[in-house]
């Protein structure tokens, strides 16, 4: 009985294998006919992918340049800051010249003879 069952199993396996073999040979025949079509489709897909990647690279480069410009602007002195520096320097020079003027007048006054009226 055991041998009889194994014979059936092997027979079923052969039938199943043959059934699988025939459709694959038919599909190979249809594959060879459309192989050039598949190659063309693959070329088109490759070109599309390449164009997409190129566009992504361009976009990334543009974003990088925009970020660089933004950072560069932050690094540049602000107009308000520059104006404040010029204004502070001008005030310092004016204060220094005023102090010099007061010191000069004080020296001149000290070098003069005092003419204070004598009390009666």
Order of alpha helices (4+ residues) and beta strands (2+ residues): alpha-alpha-alpha
